[in-house]
């Protein structure tokens, strides 16, 4: 728009005309943006395009499942607020879009063969945010809990057979949310095919501190009972929130461009754990980007396995070529000629 100082030197009709031109340009831009969005929606929501895309995804998933597959994949879901601002929608809609992305990627991970997915839904530090935002997140969290429980118990749904665990310092949650968590966890407790850990509210320091306190108490208790208990990294892992998956996380993925862990998976991201950073905002993080990350992990994991087994591609190819050139011929025993007569080399003729 025209600055106020410049308006003082211009005639009123001329100012009105310039402002009208600006408004027309803005409206044309909005119209083009809307038409572009409408065109993209029509193309990608076409049933043939959707079926073709799903077919390609199935082929890629099958290809990936042939090689090594990570057991534990974790997401730092960052960028919901920036996504809401970029799309000029409410903060709640930004978090709802993030929730849909999580369920979609959880289904894909389950289909690939990943046994566990964990996600950083809410940090203990996030309670410092405005109360309105925290309450909105908790309301959305309660809705998504019900949705996941319903899908996990529906045998027609791809998420059927999944278990849901909410981990973190539950004392910071309201009584209503704690009761909701207990109900949902009991509804999905029989799931054995896949497990989803939602870390809320969670930090790694809190997890390690809690595990250390429980382990020390166990040491003191066993000492009183004249039993021996050794405090080791393994025993510490056993007392952590993520149960059997507390010891290691194979792949940690963080979106939104920030290259830090933010007090998450500090204990688990060791021993060849892969940490991937994406510039995409969490609601924009899609299948193909995650697929490339998992494919890269599988490729390098396969190289390590082959090196550990002393596998040599060069010698393997050479041996196969020898078999091809000098092809062995199978001969029947009965087709062999009669053996020559035996001649003594010690006996002499008289």
VENGI-V520361 format. One record per residue. N is the residue number from 1. PSI is psi as a letter, one per 40 degrees, with the letter a starting at -180 (NA if undefined). Layout:
BEGIN
<<N	PSI> <N	PSI>>
END
This chain:
BEGIN
<<1	i> <2	h> <3	i> <4	d> <5	d> <6	d> <7	d> <8	d> <9	e> <10	i> <11	i> <12	d> <13	d> <14	d> <15	d> <16	d> <17	d> <18	d> <19	d> <20	d> <21	d> <22	d> <23	d> <24	d> <25	d> <26	d> <27	d> <28	d> <29	d> <30	d> <31	d> <32	d> <33	d> <34	d> <35	d> <36	d> <37	d> <38	d> <39	d> <40	d> <41	d> <42	d> <43	d> <44	e> <45	e> <46	h> <47	d> <48	d> <49	d> <50	d> <51	d> <52	d> <53	d> <54	d> <55	d> <56	d> <57	d> <58	d> <59	d> <60	d> <61	d> <62	d> <63	d> <64	d> <65	e> <66	d> <67	a> <68	i> <69	h> <70	i> <71	d> <72	h> <73	h> <74	i> <75	h> <76	h> <77	g> <78	h> <79	e> <80	d> <81	d> <82	d> <83	d> <84	d> <85	d> <86	d> <87	e> <88	f> <89	i> <90	i> <91	d> <92	d> <93	d> <94	d> <95	d> <96	d> <97	d> <98	d> <99	d> <100	d> <101	d> <102	d> <103	d> <104	d> <105	d> <106	d> <107	d> <108	d> <109	d> <110	d> <111	d> <112	d> <113	e> <114	h> <115	d> <116	h> <117	h> <118	i> <119	i> <120	g> <121	d> <122	h> <123	i> <124	d> <125	d> <126	e> <127	e> <128	e> <129	i> <130	i> <131	d> <132	d> <133	d> <134	d> <135	d> <136	d> <137	d> <138	d> <139	d> <140	d> <141	d> <142	d> <143	d> <144	d> <145	d> <146	d> <147	d> <148	d> <149	d> <150	d> <151	d> <152	d> <153	e> <154	h> <155	e> <156	e> <157	i> <158	d> <159	e> <160	h> <161	e> <162	i> <163	i> <164	h> <165	h> <166	h> <167	i> <168	a> <169	g> <170	e> <171	d> <172	e> <173	i> <174	i> <175	d> <176	d> <177	d> <178	d> <179	d> <180	d> <181	d> <182	d> <183	d> <184	d> <185	d> <186	d> <187	d> <188	e> <189	d> <190	e> <191	h> <192	e> <193	d> <194	i> <195	h> <196	h> <197	h> <198	h> <199	h> <200	h> <201	i> <202	i> <203	i> <204	d> <205	d> <206	d> <207	d> <208	d> <209	d> <210	d> <211	d> <212	d> <213	d> <214	d> <215	d> <216	d> <217	d> <218	d> <219	d> <220	d> <221	d> <222	d> <223	d> <224	d> <225	e> <226	f> <227	i> <228	h> <229	h> <230	h> <231	h> <232	i> <233	d> <234	d> <235	d> <236	d> <237	d> <238	d> <239	e> <240	i> <241	d> <242	e> <243	b> <244	e> <245	e> <246	d> <247	d> <248	i> <249	h> <250	d> <251	h> <252	h> <253	h> <254	h> <255	i> <256	e> <257	e> <258	h> <259	g> <260	i> <261	e> <262	f> <263	f> <264	h> <265	f> <266	d> <267	d> <268	d> <269	g> <270	i> <271	g> <272	f> <273	h> <274	h> <275	h> <276	h> <277	h> <278	i> <279	e> <280	i> <281	i> <282	d> <283	d> <284	e> <285	h> <286	a> <287	d> <288	d> <289	d> <290	d> <291	d> <292	d> <293	d> <294	d> <295	d> <296	d> <297	d> <298	d> <299	d> <300	d> <301	d> <302	d> <303	d> <304	d> <305	d> <306	d> <307	d> <308	d> <309	e> <310	f> <311	h> <312	h> <313	d> <314	d> <315	d> <316	d> <317	d> <318	d> <319	d> <320	d> <321	d> <322	d> <323	d> <324	d> <325	d> <326	g> <327	h> <328	i> <329	h> <330	h> <331	h> <332	i> <333	d> <334	e> <335	e> <336	i> <337	i> <338	i> <339	i> <340	i> <341	i> <342	h> <343	h> <344	h> <345	e> <346	d> <347	h> <348	i> <349	h> <350	NA>>
END
